[in-house]
Structure formats: C-alpha cells, structure tokens
C-alpha cells in the first residue's frame, strides 16, 4: 500500500503518525474499537476492502500524530496478527514494526464459556495465552480455553 | 506455605502441600476432636445446594470447635435482590476468617479470592474445580495403599464431564501413576487431559470394557454415567450396563484393590458390592471430614 509510484494511493498521506497496514478487512472495526480510535481527537483515516496479495481484502488505518506503545498495539494482534505498522515522520517511513501476541490478554476478549463468572458479573476478563499459533486463551477464572474460532471481541 | 492461601484449584497446591494435607488428615482421623478453632468464625456460603459437601465442611468446622455462619441456598440471600458476588464476598470477608463457598458458575471461587480479605476454600464452582474432593480422594488412596507413588488407577464412567477425574489426574501427576480410562465413546477423556499426561510422561490406556483392566489395578475410581449426557439415547441404552460394577466382577482382582466413588451413586455400583471389603466409597466420604479439617486448620495456621 501507500505506493505513490504506482499511483495506487487510496488513502491520503499523513505528515506524522502511524499507519497500520495489513488488517483483515472484516476486522477493521474491531481494531478501531480495541485501540479506542473512536474516542481520540486525532485525525483518523481508514480504507477498507483494499486489494491485498496476502489477505485478499485488507484494511488500513492512518492515525495522525499518534505513536503507539508496544503493549497497546499488541492488543490488535488478536484480530490482526499480520498487521504492520509504519511510523511516519515528516511524510517519511522512519520505522516499521510488527505486532506480537502478548502473554496475557486483559479485557478485549470474551470468555467463550457461557457458565464462566465473567459472563455474569461485571468482571474484566483475564487470559493466559497458552498458544500463540493457533491462538488459545486460558481463562484465569473458569480455566477453560477459548480458541481463535470461538473468540469474540468485547465491544 | 499453606497459611492464608486460598484453595481454589487443585493446581494451587504444590506436591509438598498436598502431602502435608494428607498427613494432617491422618492426624485428625486419629484424634478428631481437636478444638483448634475455639471462638473463631468461618463462613459457609452455598450459592447452590449441596448437602453432602456442605455437611462435610460444617462437620469439619464444628469438630475443630469453630463457629459457622452462612447459607445453604442463595434463594435465601440478597443474591435474589441482585447483589453481585463481589459485594457478598466483600461483606462476608469482614465477618469471617475464612470462606468456604460453592457456586454454580465456573470461576466464581477464583474471582471471590481476588475480592476477599480472607482465604477462600472452593467447595465447587460449576463444572470447574472441587479441590477438597481431590484431596480426600488422595487421602483415601494413601490410606488404603500405604503410598501415593506408582499406583495403577482405573477411572470408569463419565470421563468427559467429570470434574473429579480431571482434577485427580492433575494432582496425581506428581506421583508417577498409570491410568486406565474406561468410558463409552461419547464420554471419553478429553484430549487436553491426555495431552497433559503425555507432556508429563505419564502412561495411560483407553478401554471400553472395565473387565479388561479391573484385575490389574490398585484403585477403581467409579463415576456416574448420566443419561442426559448422551445425544443419542439408543447409544446410552446400549452402553449403560457396561459401566456398572457387580460384586462377581471383583473375584480375581488384587487383594489391595479399593473401589472409590465421589458419590452420589445411582446404579453404577451394584449394592451387592457394598459389603465387599474392597468397597471403600462410604469410608471415603468420612475421610472427607478429616481432609477438610486439615485444609481449614492449615490455611488458618492453627496446625
């Protein structure tokens, strides 16, 4: 993406900030929600259903004047494991980063077990990441494992 | 160090802590009236009814000379007014020095232990954990076999949903057991536990007929095969009799064999087994009182 030479630029460039690329198109709004982008004052532009050789259809988000901490950005690894970050300063990519699945997932994911206490009382979910590929999250409370297929992101 | 520690999951206790509980339980059995908790208050919160477990815990507390506050059914509490578990636990932990709790939802005890100022002893959280049952099972095995190491243990019946067998597998993994799992296809031991055993290098075999293993084991751990677990009732009708133990099947079993069952029993152990000296399930239930005395006394640091 962002290939100016090929005249394929579909989302306007930013001067400073972060470009999050290679988000599966269907998970764009989950990423926005996980990062809380709907609640920040920064300029946010996004494109979705862009062509991608890797993903088929991808999304891209550009957040002006925002540089994410690792702990914050790693949260999106659950829904966009192949996401790539381009750190932009003065229209130039000065750094590229990938996301990593964290060892613990706090909040974000709902426990799949309908009988888990976290689905009945206002409790922040807490999982130990038992496997990163495929993703397996072990609930601290009910001790059941939520798999990638069962995973549901808390709105 | 067990003192002030919550017991939520059997994996909360190390091998040494498990052995300490077993040793203490034997001590309480030898002398059951040790009034070590004179004047102290323990809460017994049963958010769902469980006569057997509640009576066992409350007997243990009374034998230790402690006093019990609590309820045996959440319908008689503010839970029906919509009080959260968090608020109930916050309140009760101001009154009592330790909370024994049973709750229908899984993970309730872990959550309570995070909210409580005092230790929590999990007396069952849904289908998740029931660690005092596991410890009393181990006390029973130790008592009848004189050791926990290198036992051959057959588990029969519902190995898919039975939380007691799952916890027992985890706890016994410290003691080099060999397991024989006997279950109908619909109720086989889940893969996650078989993976756990493989990861720990513990041998196990899977069978459909308990006659194939009954003569070579030290412990026969029976569980209930419940009709409602079957999606296909014809399948239930076909297999149900294969998981019923009759006295005649015990003829050529090892002299040290003991039959355990977490109870309640329905029909999976024929009543003609009850008078066989190898039947141990009622004594096992009695052992539960000593084991719970040991758990409570060690958490409160009085023993």
Contacts between the chains, C-beta under 8 A, distances in Angstrom:
chain1	res1	chain2	res2	distance
A	111	B	107	8.0
A	113	B	106	6.3
A	115	B	104	7.7
A	115	B	105	5.8
A	115	B	106	5.0
A	115	B	126	5.2
A	115	B	127	7.2
A	116	B	105	6.9
A	116	B	106	5.3
A	116	B	107	5.1
A	117	B	85	7.1
A	117	B	103	7.7
A	117	B	105	4.6
A	117	B	106	6.7
A	117	B	107	4.1
A	117	B	108	4.6
A	117	B	110	7.9
A	117	B	111	5.1
A	117	B	125	7.8
A	118	B	107	6.5
A	118	B	111	7.8
A	120	B	105	5.7
A	121	B	84	5.3
A	121	B	85	5.8
A	121	B	86	6.7
A	121	B	111	7.4
A	122	B	84	7.5
A	123	B	111	6.1
A	139	B	107	6.6
A	140	B	107	7.6
A	140	B	110	6.5
A	141	B	106	7.1
A	141	B	107	2.6
A	141	B	108	7.8
A	141	B	110	4.9
A	141	B	111	5.6
A	142	B	105	8.0
A	142	B	106	3.6
A	142	B	107	3.8
A	142	B	125	7.8
A	142	B	126	7.5
A	142	B	128	5.6
A	143	B	9	6.7
A	143	B	106	7.5
A	143	B	107	7.2
A	143	B	128	5.8
A	143	B	129	7.2
A	144	B	106	7.1
A	144	B	128	7.9
A	145	B	192	7.2
